Amino acid sequence: MSKILKSLILLFVFFSPEIEAKEKNPISTNEAFNVVISKPIFNFTFLCQSSSINTNHALTFSVTPVGNLQSNNVFTLEMSDDDFSSNIVQLSATTTNGSSPSEFVMNFTLPNTTYGTGYKLRVKSSAPAATSVRSNPFDAYFMIHNQGIKLNSATGIDSEVAYCAGSSFNLFIFDSGDASSPLFYPNLTYTWKKKVGSSDVVVGTGTSLSVNSPGQYFVETNYGVCTPSSLSKSILVTVTESSANSIIISTATNTNEVCESVGELLTLNISNSSIYTIKWFLDDDLIDGATSNTYNAVSGGTYKATVDNGSCVTTSNTYTLTSDTFSATIDVNSPYQLSLGESFLVTVTTDANAPSFQWYFNDNLLSETSNVLNISQTGEFKVLVTQTTGCVSTKELILIVIEPSVDEIPNLISPNGDGFNDKFKVPFELTSSNNLNLEIYTSSGKQIFITDNYQNNWPENTEEIFQSKSFFYFKLTKENQLIKEGILTIIK
């Protein structure tokens, strides 16, 4: 065999396994399915989103060669504000075909934690695994609080507050403890601004602002470039400097009279009663429960109010009301002692407009409706006098009619039914307080009557009395003090 033939045989044997492998697998798997994903392209420079506003965004990218994408491939979208070094968030996104076979459109939404600048996007594929070039940077904010901000109280400040000269007033974001307040979201920041001409000048940051100069102020949540489209801001509050005479009481009608049945509404020239401590006074006496910037006065007198803004107290002017009412009197003094067999007329005199009269005896309505009543029995008489036109109001007059007075505590009675001296009667002054104690004993010492509320009603059973001996022993006490004791004689 020639040297040339031997060399060819050896060369064939040395290279034959590699040739065979290349025939079975002419290119490696990684080389066959590699793809390149282009840089994401979008037409926005910043994104502003809330739960209901601008909730969908779009970008496009291309894949080369697109034929290398496997059937089980899934595209995902990631966002980061630190060049994907650590803060990486996978976004909720859907992918559709674009205008060419290699182009794709991805629609996505921002997570509600998005808040800041320098965000970038990148697209990733799963089969084969590939990652796009990072997108251009952009600012993005999810406006998680996107409603009005209440200041200082749950109802907020209406429009105006005042601070005392030489002090300040503290404006602050009210913390409701729920999502109605931006303080519910700890990552948010705030900017306080003051109106200066047509401009809004930044005067502070944080959750509160101490104001010591007049002007118009408001606060807004800092959403960067998205702030102008945000609803997360307070109303414009006018802050003024209060002076000694700046708190004024007035009425809608500028009246100085009050109809007591209706009342007259007194109003302070401040709103936002919930952010002040307000106290009302009538004739220098504190009115319990009167703590708002209005008070319905139902009686005549001199009214004033104090307003505490937390740094000083300002006292209002005084406002004097007189009662728009009427007078009514009866021509008999109470209590009236009715003589035996007597009857008398009681007359009401009044200057009420178109008066009406309602009479009562022991709280039972009588039929009499004039200003005169004929009385012939003892008890409590009451008349309600009502002014029925103009200031409608009612007065109550009471007359107590009592039995004839007994000058002395008797030691002899004659319960024979003739209407005179039938009962053991003691002076009215003793029975009127309902705590007079009476004890009666027979001559042999047997107790036959006892009460701690004697009302001139003994004896109740005359037959029992006349069956007994005619001499009795009585003892009167009041509040554990002896008034009188002695012999009581009974005769027919």
Secondary structure, 3 states (H helix, E strand, C coil): CCHHHHHHHHHHHHHHHHHHHHHHCCCCHHHHHCCEECCCECCCCEEEECCCCCCCEEEEEEEECHHHCCCCCCEEEEEECCCCCCCEEECEEEEEECCCCCEEEEEEECCCCCEEEEEEEEEEEECCEEECCCCCCEEEEECCCCCCCCECCCCCCCCEEEEECCCCEEEEECCCCCCCCHHHCCCCCEEEEEEECCEEEEEEECCEEEECCCEEEEEEECCHHHHHHCCCECCCEEEEEECCCCCCEECCCCCCEECCCCCEEEEECCCCHHHCEEEEEECCEECCCCCCCEEEECCCEEEEEEEECCCCEEECCCEEEEECCCCEEECCCCCEECCCCCCEEEEEEECCCCEEEEEEECCEECCCCCCEEEECCCEEEEEEEEECCCCCEEEEEEEEEECCCCCCCCCEECCCCCCCCCCCCCCHHHHCCCCEEEEEEECCCCEEEEECCCCCCCCCCHHHHHHCCCEEEEEEEECCEEEEEEEEEECC
